[in-house]
Amino acid sequence: QVQVVESGGGLVQAGGSLRLSCVASGPILRINDMGWYRQAPGKQRELVATISNGGSTNYADPVKGRFTISRDNAKNTVYLQMNSLKSEDTAVYYCHAAVIVLLTTFELWGQGTLVTVSS
C-alpha cells in the first residue's frame, strides 16, 4: 500500500547533470528521513545523501559539492540533483524513506534507477 518510486536515471556524459526524483505514495501519516543510496556492480550499497523532514542534509564525501538533495513535503517527494558527474558515479540509485503509517514506521526502498556516466 505504501511505496516509493524513483525516476530520472539515464545515460549522461562525464561532467553532465541528472536530476533524480522519488515519490512516496500510500496512506502516509508522516515521512521522516528520506535519502538516496547507490550500488555499483560488484560493490556494496552505499549512502549518497539523506535529508530529514526539517531539511537537514547529509552527504557522502565522494558527492559533496556536486550533488544536492532536496524534498517537497507537500508532494512526498525527494530529489537528487547530480552535477559534474563522473564515471565512478555509475550505479543503480535507490530511494529510501522512513514512512510512518498509523503507529508503525516502515523503512521503504524504491526499485532503483540506473545512472550511467560515460567517459
C-alpha positions, 0 to 999 in steps of 0.5 A, spaced: 500 500 500 505 504 501 511 505 496 516 509 493 518 510 486 524 513 483 525 516 476 530 520 472 536 515 471 539 515 464 545 515 460 549 522 461 556 524 459 562 525 464 561 532 467 553 532 465 547 533 470 541 528 472 536 530 476 533 524 480 526 524 483 522 519 488 515 519 490 512 516 496 505 514 495 500 510 500 496 512 506 502 516 509 501 519 516 508 522 516 515 521 512 521 522 516 528 521 513 528 520 506 535 519 502 538 516 496 543 510 496 547 507 490 550 500 488 555 499 483 556 492 480 560 488 484 560 493 490 556 494 496 550 499 497 552 505 499 549 512 502 549 518 497 545 523 501 539 523 506 535 529 508 530 529 514 523 532 514 526 539 517 531 539 511 537 537 514 542 534 509 547 529 509 552 527 504 557 522 502 564 525 501 565 522 494 558 527 492 559 533 496 559 539 492 556 536 486 550 533 488 544 536 492 538 533 495 532 536 496 524 534 498 517 537 497 513 535 503 507 537 500 508 532 494 512 526 498 517 527 494 525 527 494 530 529 489 537 528 487 540 533 483 547 530 480 552 535 477 559 534 474 558 527 474 563 522 473 564 515 471 565 512 478 558 515 479 555 509 475 550 505 479 543 503 480 540 509 485 535 507 490 530 511 494 529 510 501 524 513 506 522 512 513 514 512 512 510 512 518 503 509 517 498 509 523 503 507 529 508 503 525 514 506 521 516 502 515 523 503 512 521 503 504 526 502 498 524 504 491 526 499 485 532 503 483 534 507 477 540 506 473 545 512 472 550 511 467 556 516 466 560 515 460 567 517 459 
